[in-house]
Amino acid sequence: IVLCGHSHRSELIRMPDGPVVFNPGSIGCPAYGDDTPPAHVSEQGSPHARYGIVELGGPGRADRFETIAVDYDHEAAARQAEQAGRPEWAYALRTGFMSG
């Protein structure tokens, strides 16, 4: 099992004849853009914070992976971003998408 984060997107990937890659997403940063080569955008598509639970199945049982979406006051966070002069972050916090 490979556990990862920092991509801002929740994903579960079962590699053929290999490990399972589990990323529950992001706590409070549902979309992100970076111009550093290679330029990229990562979007969750909703403003929820996310975390994951892994339950190891043991002999003869499958492992279980669960991503939990948690509502939080993303509007307050978006207002703080606006007050800091960052309307693009405010949009991302409200929607889970990057603007433009």
Steps between C-alpha positions, in 0.01 A plus 500: 500500500630843403345789695549847361366851500582847375326449165175662621295221338367185659585186305528127547711324239547123495818432307501176298708247695620779726408724787183691566555877494264692731476877525203632700538855367556824682400660827373846405667552161277333240663656192850609415685639202875533450689661212824325595595270210320295422210740560203316647160533666348255747129531586280296734175656378345574840600715797501218757802401707589132463679232695538126457465182702679179408388172656741215433309187413739238628537147358233423242324835542519806279637829630240778529563860397260778592516869417300723733383844379453748783312826477669796663454877484666537160315829453691652794827374351402647161427838660844495662655432160309794352611727785859395426454603135481144366169468310626191313546316832157617616346346187691174551394477865133556410481267200788252496599633157758753386353806330558569134 
